[in-house]
Each structure stands twice: as structure tokens, then as C-alpha cells.
Amino acid sequence: MEVPGQDSDWRSPQFRQKVVAQIEEAMRKAGTAHTKSSQDMENHVYVKAKSRSLLYRP
């Protein structure tokens, strides 16, 4: 059973969009061509993650 709060907010669309934006910025700073979009990358990680700590490490 999930407890609402910080550990479950990583599944929210708002949090996921924030991660997509961070991936986009990192891709832009890297300055290299990528075969996947930031949305594709985030979705790949999200599908495999079982907790917020596996999804995102600041």
C-alpha cells in the first residue's frame, strides 16, 4: 500500500514533466546529437523505476 507524500509524488505528471525538462537541459548542454527524445528517455527510466530514488537522484 502506498503512503501519500514525497515518495509517491514521483509518479505525478508534474514531477515527470520536471524530469523531462531537466533531461532536455542536460541534452542541450551536452551539445551532441541524441537518437531518443527527452520524453522517450524519461519514459524508459520511469517504466523501470520501482521508487523515486531509482528514478531520480538530484
PQR file of N, CA, C, O and H, with PARSE charges and radii, in Angstrom:
ATOM      1  N   MET A   1       0.843  -1.190   0.000 -0.4000 1.5000
ATOM      2  CA  MET A   1       0.000   0.000   0.000 -0.0000 2.0000
ATOM      3  C   MET A   1       0.882   1.245   0.000  0.5500 1.7000
ATOM      4  O   MET A   1       1.865   1.323   0.738 -0.5500 1.4000
ATOM      5  N   GLU A   2       0.525   2.202  -0.823 -0.4000 1.5000
ATOM      6  CA  GLU A   2       1.305   3.424  -0.948 -0.0000 2.0000
ATOM      7  C   GLU A   2       0.850   4.476   0.049  0.5500 1.7000
ATOM      8  O   GLU A   2      -0.345   4.661   0.281 -0.5500 1.4000
ATOM      9  H   GLU A   2      -0.273   2.139  -1.422  0.4000 1.0000
ATOM     10  N   VAL A   3       1.802   5.145   0.621 -0.4000 1.5000
ATOM     11  CA  VAL A   3       1.514   6.240   1.532 -0.0000 2.0000
ATOM     12  C   VAL A   3       1.686   7.533   0.751  0.5500 1.7000
ATOM     13  O   VAL A   3       2.740   7.757   0.157 -0.5500 1.4000
ATOM     14  H   VAL A   3       2.772   4.995   0.433  0.4000 1.0000
ATOM     15  N   PRO A   4       0.658   8.397   0.742 -0.5600 1.5000
ATOM     16  CA  PRO A   4       0.784   9.653   0.014  0.2800 2.0000
ATOM     17  C   PRO A   4       1.922  10.491   0.576  0.5500 1.7000
ATOM     18  O   PRO A   4       2.228  10.423   1.767 -0.5500 1.4000
ATOM     19  N   GLY A   5       2.534  11.268  -0.273 -0.4000 1.5000
ATOM     20  CA  GLY A   5       3.613  12.123   0.176 -0.0000 2.0000
ATOM     21  C   GLY A   5       4.771  12.111  -0.791  0.5500 1.7000
ATOM     22  O   GLY A   5       4.621  11.776  -1.966 -0.5500 1.4000
ATOM     23  H   GLY A   5       2.285  11.324  -1.240  0.4000 1.0000
ATOM     24  N   GLN A   6       5.926  12.480  -0.281 -0.4000 1.5000
ATOM     25  CA  GLN A   6       7.099  12.670  -1.120 -0.0000 2.0000
ATOM     26  C   GLN A   6       7.476  11.429  -1.920  0.5500 1.7000
ATOM     27  O   GLN A   6       7.898  11.550  -3.070 -0.5500 1.4000
ATOM     28  H   GLN A   6       6.048  12.752   0.673  0.4000 1.0000
ATOM     29  N   ASP A   7       7.335  10.246  -1.345 -0.4000 1.5000
ATOM     30  CA  ASP A   7       7.769   9.051  -2.051 -0.0000 2.0000
ATOM     31  C   ASP A   7       6.834   8.671  -3.191  0.5500 1.7000
ATOM     32  O   ASP A   7       7.257   7.977  -4.116 -0.5500 1.4000
ATOM     33  H   ASP A   7       6.992  10.148  -0.411  0.4000 1.0000
ATOM     34  N   SER A   8       5.577   9.105  -3.154 -0.4000 1.5000
ATOM     35  CA  SER A   8       4.652   8.748  -4.230 -0.0000 2.0000
ATOM     36  C   SER A   8       4.479   9.864  -5.257  0.5500 1.7000
ATOM     37  O   SER A   8       3.916   9.616  -6.323 -0.5500 1.4000
ATOM     38  H   SER A   8       5.234   9.669  -2.403  0.4000 1.0000
ATOM     39  N   ASP A   9       4.942  11.084  -4.976 -0.4000 1.5000
ATOM     40  CA  ASP A   9       4.758  12.188  -5.918 -0.0000 2.0000
ATOM     41  C   ASP A   9       5.586  12.033  -7.186  0.5500 1.7000
ATOM     42  O   ASP A   9       5.331  12.731  -8.168 -0.5500 1.4000
ATOM     43  H   ASP A   9       5.400  11.286  -4.110  0.4000 1.0000
ATOM     44  N   TRP A  10       6.555  11.151  -7.193 -0.4000 1.5000
ATOM     45  CA  TRP A  10       7.392  10.955  -8.384 -0.0000 2.0000
ATOM     46  C   TRP A  10       6.600  10.372  -9.549  0.5500 1.7000
ATOM     47  O   TRP A  10       7.064  10.391 -10.689 -0.5500 1.4000
ATOM     48  H   TRP A  10       6.762  10.585  -6.395  0.4000 1.0000
ATOM     49  N   ARG A  11       5.421   9.861  -9.268 -0.4000 1.5000
ATOM     50  CA  ARG A  11       4.573   9.309 -10.329 -0.0000 2.0000
ATOM     51  C   ARG A  11       3.643  10.353 -10.937  0.5500 1.7000
ATOM     52  O   ARG A  11       2.974  10.078 -11.933 -0.5500 1.4000
ATOM     53  H   ARG A  11       5.044   9.846  -8.342  0.4000 1.0000
ATOM     54  N   SER A  12       3.594  11.532 -10.357 -0.4000 1.5000
ATOM     55  CA  SER A  12       2.675  12.561 -10.841 -0.0000 2.0000
ATOM     56  C   SER A  12       3.158  13.130 -12.181  0.5500 1.7000
ATOM     57  O   SER A  12       4.359  13.182 -12.444 -0.5500 1.4000
ATOM     58  H   SER A  12       4.138  11.755  -9.547  0.4000 1.0000
ATOM     59  N   PRO A  13       2.217  13.553 -13.015 -0.5600 1.5000
ATOM     60  CA  PRO A  13       2.601  14.158 -14.303  0.2800 2.0000
ATOM     61  C   PRO A  13       3.485  15.393 -14.124  0.5500 1.7000
ATOM     62  O   PRO A  13       4.371  15.644 -14.942 -0.5500 1.4000
ATOM     63  N   GLN A  14       3.251  16.162 -13.064 -0.4000 1.5000
ATOM     64  CA  GLN A  14       4.042  17.363 -12.829 -0.0000 2.0000
ATOM     65  C   GLN A  14       5.503  17.008 -12.547  0.5500 1.7000
ATOM     66  O   GLN A  14       6.412  17.633 -13.093 -0.5500 1.4000
ATOM     67  H   GLN A  14       2.532  15.958 -12.400  0.4000 1.0000
ATOM     68  N   PHE A  15       5.726  16.016 -11.705 -0.4000 1.5000
ATOM     69  CA  PHE A  15       7.092  15.608 -11.384 -0.0000 2.0000
ATOM     70  C   PHE A  15       7.775  15.046 -12.627  0.5500 1.7000
ATOM     71  O   PHE A  15       8.933  15.357 -12.904 -0.5500 1.4000
ATOM     72  H   PHE A  15       4.988  15.508 -11.262  0.4000 1.0000
ATOM     73  N   ARG A  16       7.051  14.221 -13.368 -0.4000 1.5000
ATOM     74  CA  ARG A  16       7.629  13.613 -14.573 -0.0000 2.0000
ATOM     75  C   ARG A  16       7.984  14.685 -15.599  0.5500 1.7000
ATOM     76  O   ARG A  16       9.012  14.577 -16.267 -0.5500 1.4000
ATOM     77  H   ARG A  16       6.110  13.968 -13.143  0.4000 1.0000
ATOM     78  N   GLN A  17       7.149  15.720 -15.737 -0.4000 1.5000
ATOM     79  CA  GLN A  17       7.454  16.802 -16.676 -0.0000 2.0000
ATOM     80  C   GLN A  17       8.691  17.567 -16.229  0.5500 1.7000
ATOM     81  O   GLN A  17       9.487  18.005 -17.060 -0.5500 1.4000
ATOM     82  H   GLN A  17       6.313  15.808 -15.195  0.4000 1.0000
ATOM     83  N   LYS A  18       8.855  17.729 -14.925 -0.4000 1.5000
ATOM     84  CA  LYS A  18      10.053  18.386 -14.393 -0.0000 2.0000
ATOM     85  C   LYS A  18      11.303  17.586 -14.767  0.5500 1.7000
ATOM     86  O   LYS A  18      12.322  18.166 -15.141 -0.5500 1.4000
ATOM     87  H   LYS A  18       8.209  17.373 -14.250  0.4000 1.0000
ATOM     88  N   VAL A  19      11.227  16.274 -14.668 -0.4000 1.5000
ATOM     89  CA  VAL A  19      12.357  15.417 -15.027 -0.0000 2.0000
ATOM     90  C   VAL A  19      12.641  15.527 -16.526  0.5500 1.7000
ATOM     91  O   VAL A  19      13.802  15.585 -16.930 -0.5500 1.4000
ATOM     92  H   VAL A  19      10.399  15.803 -14.364  0.4000 1.0000
ATOM     93  N   VAL A  20      11.599  15.557 -17.350 -0.4000 1.5000
ATOM     94  CA  VAL A  20      11.775  15.712 -18.798 -0.0000 2.0000
ATOM     95  C   VAL A  20      12.512  17.020 -19.091  0.5500 1.7000
ATOM     96  O   VAL A  20      13.424  17.045 -19.918 -0.5500 1.4000
ATOM     97  H   VAL A  20      10.655  15.511 -17.022  0.4000 1.0000
ATOM     98  N   ALA A  21      12.126  18.095 -18.423 -0.4000 1.5000
ATOM     99  CA  ALA A  21      12.775  19.392 -18.625 -0.0000 2.0000
ATOM    100  C   ALA A  21      14.245  19.333 -18.227  0.5500 1.7000
ATOM    101  O   ALA A  21      15.091  19.922 -18.900 -0.5500 1.4000
ATOM    102  H   ALA A  21      11.385  18.075 -17.752  0.4000 1.0000
ATOM    103  N   GLN A  22      14.557  18.633 -17.146 -0.4000 1.5000
ATOM    104  CA  GLN A  22      15.947  18.503 -16.718 -0.0000 2.0000
ATOM    105  C   GLN A  22      16.752  17.673 -17.718  0.5500 1.7000
ATOM    106  O   GLN A  22      17.920  17.968 -17.973 -0.5500 1.4000
ATOM    107  H   GLN A  22      13.869  18.155 -16.599  0.4000 1.0000
ATOM    108  N   ILE A  23      16.137  16.647 -18.276 -0.4000 1.5000
ATOM    109  CA  ILE A  23      16.813  15.843 -19.299 -0.0000 2.0000
ATOM    110  C   ILE A  23      17.068  16.697 -20.538  0.5500 1.7000
ATOM    111  O   ILE A  23      18.153  16.641 -21.118 -0.5500 1.4000
ATOM    112  H   ILE A  23      15.189  16.407 -18.068  0.4000 1.0000
ATOM    113  N   GLU A  24      16.073  17.489 -20.946 -0.4000 1.5000
ATOM    114  CA  GLU A  24      16.231  18.369 -22.109 -0.0000 2.0000
ATOM    115  C   GLU A  24      17.392  19.334 -21.908  0.5500 1.7000
ATOM    116  O   GLU A  24      18.187  19.551 -22.822 -0.5500 1.4000
ATOM    117  H   GLU A  24      15.192  17.534 -20.474  0.4000 1.0000
ATOM    118  N   GLU A  25      17.490  19.912 -20.717 -0.4000 1.5000
ATOM    119  CA  GLU A  25      18.572  20.852 -20.438 -0.0000 2.0000
ATOM    120  C   GLU A  25      19.927  20.155 -20.480  0.5500 1.7000
ATOM    121  O   GLU A  25      20.885  20.693 -21.036 -0.5500 1.4000
ATOM    122  H   GLU A  25      16.843  19.736 -19.974  0.4000 1.0000
ATOM    123  N   ALA A  26      20.013  18.970 -19.901 -0.4000 1.5000
ATOM    124  CA  ALA A  26      21.269  18.219 -19.925 -0.0000 2.0000
ATOM    125  C   ALA A  26      21.661  17.857 -21.357  0.5500 1.7000
ATOM    126  O   ALA A  26      22.839  17.907 -21.714 -0.5500 1.4000
ATOM    127  H   ALA A  26      19.235  18.533 -19.449  0.4000 1.0000
ATOM    128  N   MET A  27      20.678  17.494 -22.171 -0.4000 1.5000
ATOM    129  CA  MET A  27      20.950  17.166 -23.576 -0.0000 2.0000
ATOM    130  C   MET A  27      21.455  18.398 -24.324  0.5500 1.7000
ATOM    131  O   MET A  27      22.383  18.312 -25.129 -0.5500 1.4000
ATOM    132  H   MET A  27      19.722  17.453 -21.882  0.4000 1.0000
ATOM    133  N   ARG A  28      20.838  19.532 -24.052 -0.4000 1.5000
ATOM    134  CA  ARG A  28      21.247  20.777 -24.703 -0.0000 2.0000
ATOM    135  C   ARG A  28      22.668  21.154 -24.303  0.5500 1.7000
ATOM    136  O   ARG A  28      23.468  21.556 -25.148 -0.5500 1.4000
ATOM    137  H   ARG A  28      20.085  19.602 -23.398  0.4000 1.0000
ATOM    138  N   LYS A  29      22.983  21.025 -23.015 -0.4000 1.5000
ATOM    139  CA  LYS A  29      24.325  21.353 -22.527 -0.0000 2.0000
ATOM    140  C   LYS A  29      25.375  20.399 -23.083  0.5500 1.7000
ATOM    141  O   LYS A  29      26.516  20.799 -23.315 -0.5500 1.4000
ATOM    142  H   LYS A  29      22.333  20.698 -22.329  0.4000 1.0000
ATOM    143  N   ALA A  30      24.999  19.142 -23.298 -0.4000 1.5000
ATOM    144  CA  ALA A  30      25.942  18.158 -23.838 -0.0000 2.0000
ATOM    145  C   ALA A  30      26.307  18.505 -25.279  0.5500 1.7000
ATOM    146  O   ALA A  30      27.420  18.234 -25.728 -0.5500 1.4000
ATOM    147  H   ALA A  30      24.072  18.817 -23.109  0.4000 1.0000
ATOM    148  N   GLY A  31      25.365  19.104 -25.994 -0.4000 1.5000
ATOM    149  CA  GLY A  31      25.636  19.566 -27.344 -0.0000 2.0000
ATOM    150  C   GLY A  31      25.867  18.476 -28.374  0.5500 1.7000
ATOM    151  O   GLY A  31      26.420  18.745 -29.441 -0.5500 1.4000
ATOM    152  H   GLY A  31      24.461  19.325 -25.629  0.4000 1.0000
ATOM    153  N   THR A  32      25.462  17.273 -28.082 -0.4000 1.5000
ATOM    154  CA  THR A  32      25.628  16.181 -29.041 -0.0000 2.0000
ATOM    155  C   THR A  32      24.265  15.709 -29.528  0.5500 1.7000
ATOM    156  O   THR A  32      23.247  15.937 -28.876 -0.5500 1.4000
ATOM    157  H   THR A  32      25.013  17.055 -27.215  0.4000 1.0000
ATOM    158  N   ALA A  33      24.259  15.052 -30.676 -0.4000 1.5000
ATOM    159  CA  ALA A  33      23.009  14.529 -31.223 -0.0000 2.0000
ATOM    160  C   ALA A  33      22.561  13.303 -30.428  0.5500 1.7000
ATOM    161  O   ALA A  33      23.383  12.490 -30.005 -0.5500 1.4000
ATOM    162  H   ALA A  33      25.087  14.867 -31.206  0.4000 1.0000
ATOM    163  N   HIS A  34      21.265  13.184 -30.235 -0.4000 1.5000
ATOM    164  CA  HIS A  34      20.694  12.058 -29.499 -0.0000 2.0000
ATOM    165  C   HIS A  34      19.639  11.384 -30.365  0.5500 1.7000
ATOM    166  O   HIS A  34      18.908  12.048 -31.100 -0.5500 1.4000
ATOM    167  H   HIS A  34      20.597  13.845 -30.579  0.4000 1.0000
ATOM    168  N   THR A  35      19.567  10.074 -30.272 -0.4000 1.5000
ATOM    169  CA  THR A  35      18.591   9.340 -31.077 -0.0000 2.0000
ATOM    170  C   THR A  35      17.229   9.273 -30.403  0.5500 1.7000
ATOM    171  O   THR A  35      16.223   9.012 -31.062 -0.5500 1.4000
ATOM    172  H   THR A  35      20.161   9.535 -29.674  0.4000 1.0000
ATOM    173  N   LYS A  36      17.186   9.508 -29.090 -0.4000 1.5000
ATOM    174  CA  LYS A  36      15.919   9.479 -28.356 -0.0000 2.0000
ATOM    175  C   LYS A  36      15.600  10.872 -27.843  0.5500 1.7000
ATOM    176  O   LYS A  36      16.496  11.666 -27.556 -0.5500 1.4000
ATOM    177  H   LYS A  36      18.003   9.720 -28.554  0.4000 1.0000
ATOM    178  N   SER A  37      14.308  11.155 -27.732 -0.4000 1.5000
ATOM    179  CA  SER A  37      13.883  12.436 -27.175 -0.0000 2.0000
ATOM    180  C   SER A  37      13.966  12.382 -25.653  0.5500 1.7000
ATOM    181  O   SER A  37      14.083  11.307 -25.065 -0.5500 1.4000
ATOM    182  H   SER A  37      13.581  10.510 -27.966  0.4000 1.0000
ATOM    183  N   SER A  38      13.904  13.543 -25.031 -0.4000 1.5000
ATOM    184  CA  SER A  38      13.915  13.597 -23.567 -0.0000 2.0000
ATOM    185  C   SER A  38      12.700  12.871 -22.999  0.5500 1.7000
ATOM    186  O   SER A  38      12.789  12.233 -21.951 -0.5500 1.4000
ATOM    187  H   SER A  38      13.808  14.416 -25.509  0.4000 1.0000
ATOM    188  N   GLN A  39      11.565  12.968 -23.690 -0.4000 1.5000
ATOM    189  CA  GLN A  39      10.350  12.273 -23.247 -0.0000 2.0000
ATOM    190  C   GLN A  39      10.551  10.762 -23.313  0.5500 1.7000
ATOM    191  O   GLN A  39      10.143  10.042 -22.402 -0.5500 1.4000
ATOM    192  H   GLN A  39      11.493  13.486 -24.542  0.4000 1.0000
ATOM    193  N   ASP A  40      11.175  10.280 -24.384 -0.4000 1.5000
ATOM    194  CA  ASP A  40      11.456   8.845 -24.512 -0.0000 2.0000
ATOM    195  C   ASP A  40      12.388   8.369 -23.400  0.5500 1.7000
ATOM    196  O   ASP A  40      12.178   7.307 -22.813 -0.5500 1.4000
ATOM    197  H   ASP A  40      11.507  10.865 -25.124  0.4000 1.0000
ATOM    198  N   MET A  41      13.418   9.166 -23.116 -0.4000 1.5000
ATOM    199  CA  MET A  41      14.375   8.791 -22.069 -0.0000 2.0000
ATOM    200  C   MET A  41      13.701   8.724 -20.706  0.5500 1.7000
ATOM    201  O   MET A  41      13.905   7.772 -19.953 -0.5500 1.4000
ATOM    202  H   MET A  41      13.589  10.029 -23.593  0.4000 1.0000
ATOM    203  N   GLU A  42      12.893   9.744 -20.389 -0.4000 1.5000
ATOM    204  CA  GLU A  42      12.200   9.766 -19.101 -0.0000 2.0000
ATOM    205  C   GLU A  42      11.254   8.581 -18.989  0.5500 1.7000
ATOM    206  O   GLU A  42      11.181   7.942 -17.939 -0.5500 1.4000
ATOM    207  H   GLU A  42      12.728  10.518 -21.001  0.4000 1.0000
ATOM    208  N   ASN A  43      10.535   8.287 -20.052 -0.4000 1.5000
ATOM    209  CA  ASN A  43       9.578   7.189 -20.015 -0.0000 2.0000
ATOM    210  C   ASN A  43      10.290   5.855 -19.811  0.5500 1.7000
ATOM    211  O   ASN A  43       9.795   5.000 -19.076 -0.5500 1.4000
ATOM    212  H   ASN A  43      10.595   8.806 -20.904  0.4000 1.0000
ATOM    213  N   HIS A  44      11.425   5.668 -20.440 -0.4000 1.5000
ATOM    214  CA  HIS A  44      12.201   4.434 -20.280 -0.0000 2.0000
ATOM    215  C   HIS A  44      12.601   4.239 -18.813  0.5500 1.7000
ATOM    216  O   HIS A  44      12.449   3.151 -18.259 -0.5500 1.4000
ATOM    217  H   HIS A  44      11.827   6.362 -21.037  0.4000 1.0000
ATOM    218  N   VAL A  45      13.108   5.297 -18.200 -0.4000 1.5000
ATOM    219  CA  VAL A  45      13.526   5.216 -16.797 -0.0000 2.0000
ATOM    220  C   VAL A  45      12.316   5.025 -15.890  0.5500 1.7000
ATOM    221  O   VAL A  45      12.365   4.218 -14.962 -0.5500 1.4000
ATOM    222  H   VAL A  45      13.232   6.181 -18.650  0.4000 1.0000
ATOM    223  N   TYR A  46      11.228   5.756 -16.146 -0.4000 1.5000
ATOM    224  CA  TYR A  46      10.017   5.669 -15.325 -0.0000 2.0000
ATOM    225  C   TYR A  46       9.459   4.249 -15.309  0.5500 1.7000
ATOM    226  O   TYR A  46       9.082   3.741 -14.253 -0.5500 1.4000
ATOM    227  H   TYR A  46      11.189   6.412 -16.900  0.4000 1.0000
ATOM    228  N   VAL A  47       9.405   3.611 -16.468 -0.4000 1.5000
ATOM    229  CA  VAL A  47       8.854   2.260 -16.569 -0.0000 2.0000
ATOM    230  C   VAL A  47       9.676   1.277 -15.744  0.5500 1.7000
ATOM    231  O   VAL A  47       9.124   0.344 -15.161 -0.5500 1.4000
ATOM    232  H   VAL A  47       9.712   4.023 -17.326  0.4000 1.0000
ATOM    233  N   LYS A  48      10.989   1.478 -15.690 -0.4000 1.5000
ATOM    234  CA  LYS A  48      11.860   0.557 -14.968 -0.0000 2.0000
ATOM    235  C   LYS A  48      11.964   0.862 -13.470  0.5500 1.7000
ATOM    236  O   LYS A  48      12.319  -0.017 -12.685 -0.5500 1.4000
ATOM    237  H   LYS A  48      11.438   2.236 -16.164  0.4000 1.0000
ATOM    238  N   ALA A  49      11.657   2.099 -13.071 -0.4000 1.5000
ATOM    239  CA  ALA A  49      11.819   2.513 -11.676 -0.0000 2.0000
ATOM    240  C   ALA A  49      10.737   1.919 -10.779  0.5500 1.7000
ATOM    241  O   ALA A  49       9.565   1.845 -11.150 -0.5500 1.4000
ATOM    242  H   ALA A  49      11.368   2.813 -13.709  0.4000 1.0000
ATOM    243  N   LYS A  50      11.156   1.503  -9.607 -0.4000 1.5000
ATOM    244  CA  LYS A  50      10.216   0.996  -8.610 -0.0000 2.0000
ATOM    245  C   LYS A  50      10.044   1.983  -7.460  0.5500 1.7000
ATOM    246  O   LYS A  50       9.134   1.836  -6.644 -0.5500 1.4000
ATOM    247  H   LYS A  50      12.108   1.563  -9.306  0.4000 1.0000
ATOM    248  N   SER A  51      10.912   2.982  -7.393 -0.4000 1.5000
ATOM    249  CA  SER A  51      10.814   4.014  -6.365 -0.0000 2.0000
ATOM    250  C   SER A  51      11.423   5.304  -6.893  0.5500 1.7000
ATOM    251  O   SER A  51      12.116   5.301  -7.911 -0.5500 1.4000
ATOM    252  H   SER A  51      11.652   3.101  -8.056  0.4000 1.0000
ATOM    253  N   ARG A  52      11.164   6.397  -6.203 -0.4000 1.5000
ATOM    254  CA  ARG A  52      11.686   7.698  -6.608 -0.0000 2.0000
ATOM    255  C   ARG A  52      13.206   7.692  -6.614  0.5500 1.7000
ATOM    256  O   ARG A  52      13.817   8.284  -7.503 -0.5500 1.4000
ATOM    257  H   ARG A  52      10.601   6.399  -5.376  0.4000 1.0000
ATOM    258  N   SER A  53      13.830   7.036  -5.645 -0.4000 1.5000
ATOM    259  CA  SER A  53      15.288   7.058  -5.566 -0.0000 2.0000
ATOM    260  C   SER A  53      15.925   6.359  -6.763  0.5500 1.7000
ATOM    261  O   SER A  53      17.051   6.689  -7.136 -0.5500 1.4000
ATOM    262  H   SER A  53      13.334   6.555  -4.922  0.4000 1.0000
ATOM    263  N   LEU A  54      15.231   5.406  -7.368 -0.4000 1.5000
ATOM    264  CA  LEU A  54      15.755   4.758  -8.565 -0.0000 2.0000
ATOM    265  C   LEU A  54      15.498   5.593  -9.813  0.5500 1.7000
ATOM    266  O   LEU A  54      16.196   5.452 -10.817 -0.5500 1.4000
ATOM    267  H   LEU A  54      14.316   5.139  -7.064  0.4000 1.0000
ATOM    268  N   LEU A  55      14.497   6.460  -9.746 -0.4000 1.5000
ATOM    269  CA  LEU A  55      14.139   7.284 -10.890 -0.0000 2.0000
ATOM    270  C   LEU A  55      15.021   8.510 -10.996  0.5500 1.7000
ATOM    271  O   LEU A  55      15.500   8.845 -12.080 -0.5500 1.4000
ATOM    272  H   LEU A  55      13.930   6.575  -8.930  0.4000 1.0000
ATOM    273  N   TYR A  56      15.234   9.168  -9.896 -0.4000 1.5000
ATOM    274  CA  TYR A  56      15.837  10.490  -9.949 -0.0000 2.0000
ATOM    275  C   TYR A  56      16.756  10.696  -8.763  0.5500 1.7000
ATOM    276  O   TYR A  56      16.361  10.517  -7.611 -0.5500 1.4000
ATOM    277  H   TYR A  56      14.845   8.896  -9.016  0.4000 1.0000
ATOM    278  N   ARG A  57      17.961  11.067  -9.058 -0.4000 1.5000
ATOM    279  CA  ARG A  57      18.924  11.397  -8.000 -0.0000 2.0000
ATOM    280  C   ARG A  57      19.450  12.791  -8.267  0.5500 1.7000
ATOM    281  O   ARG A  57      20.206  12.996  -9.217 -0.5500 1.4000
ATOM    282  H   ARG A  57      18.281  11.212  -9.994  0.4000 1.0000
ATOM    283  N   PRO A  58      19.055  13.771  -7.430 -0.5600 1.5000
ATOM    284  CA  PRO A  58      19.472  15.172  -7.656  0.2800 2.0000
ATOM    285  C   PRO A  58      20.959  15.365  -7.525  0.5500 1.7000
ATOM    286  O   PRO A  58      21.453  16.481  -7.686 -0.5500 1.4000
TER
END
